[in-house]
Amino acid sequence: MASSSYEKYDVRKRNPNPKVAALLVIDMQNYFSSIAQPILQNLLTTIRLCRRASIPVIFTRHSHKSPSDYGMLDEWWRGDLIFDGTPESHLMPELNPDAQDHVVHKNTYSAFRNTRLQEYLQERGVEELIVTGVMTNLCCETTARDGFVRGFRVFFSTDATGTSDQELHEATLKNLAYGFAYLVDCNRLEGGLFPNRQLT
């Protein structure tokens, strides 16, 4: 099998520390179901691994309530937005969040912008973020970059993030590996979190 185009940039290796890590599941909503379906099983595996390691799970939901929160997204996407309260705004039913999971409501690409995510993480001693979800090159990438500049160590999933085009997906992985995030996948997470055990 041909190597991925981002591999030459994936030179920094590290495993998350479950004592100070949190899992971010970005925008796995019905609106994005066609993009999310191909990564769903890897995403569920990642969630399961993190739960086993007692890593808190945080879901984000992107939606808009009024024109005052559209920002540039309305212009850029020509009104094709996710509106609060619609079926498209709901998390995909396969995710089945637990009662202890936290949900962040956001209205732009970064999960930190105009939310209390940073305060929530800091109050719980979180220093590391594992980023998963959709879309790789929009909300996932922007959140990863924003987390990095806010002082969080970022781990970015290669197989539990997805977008509309493989070229865009790999472009994000190249840029993040070069300057912002450690790349991980399900196998690497399992090996790092449970070096002497196998996923069941």
Secondary structure, DSSP 8 states (H G I E B T S, - for coil): ----TTGGG--------TTTEEEEEE--BGGGHHHHGGGHHHHHHHHHHHHHTT--EEEEEE-BSSGGGTTTHHHHTTT---BTTSGGGSB-GGG---TT-EEEEESSS-SSTTSSHHHHHHHTT--EEEEEEE-IIIIIHHHHHHHHHTT-EEEEEEEEEE-S-HHHHHHHHHHHHHHTEEEE-HHHHHHHH-TT----
